[in-house]
Amino acid sequence: MPMFALNFYSPVVADQLRTGRKTATIRLGDKSPKYRKGMIVTVLVGTRYGPREKIFDAVIDRVEVKPLGELSPREIEHDNPEIRRVDELARWMGQLYNREVSEADTVTVIRFSQIIGTMF
């Protein structure tokens, strides 16, 4: 069984995950020590410090650390299908992290693929 999780707090994300529209997450800061290519993780949705729903298990396909300003529209779309531009993502992340986020901030792009069927 997976020992690590990707947690999402917005119920909107659950639908994006289930339909395959969300295949990445962009996290503020360098998360490469925690998440590595080939890791198996459980993808969860729910409120912080509250119950969470398991959406699926996934394998991490790629972990890339870079300044937010260097993200491509495609990378942004894989995280949030409603956003395409860096400035929009910076505003969105500012709301999520409750602080100002700029194009110079370091982010980690974590690409993942759903595991279908039983693992073990």
Stockholm file with secondary structure:
# STOCKHOLM 1.0

chainA/1-120         MPMFALNFYSPVVADQLRTGRKTATIRLGDKSPKYRKGMIVTVLVGTRYGPREKIFDAVIDRVEVKPLGELSPREIEHDNPEIRRVDELARWMGQLYNREVSEADTVTVIRFSQIIGTMF
#=GR chainA/1-120 SS CCCEEEEECCHHHHHHHHTTCCCEEEEESCCTTTCCTTCEEEEEEECTTSCEEEEEEEEEEEEEEEEGGGCCHHHHHHHCTTCCSHHHHHHHHHHHHTSCCCTTSEEEEEEEEECCSCCC
#=GC SS_cons         CCCEEEEECCHHHHHHHHTTCCCEEEEESCCTTTCCTTCEEEEEEECTTSCEEEEEEEEEEEEEEEEGGGCCHHHHHHHCTTCCSHHHHHHHHHHHHTSCCCTTSEEEEEEEEECCSCCC
//
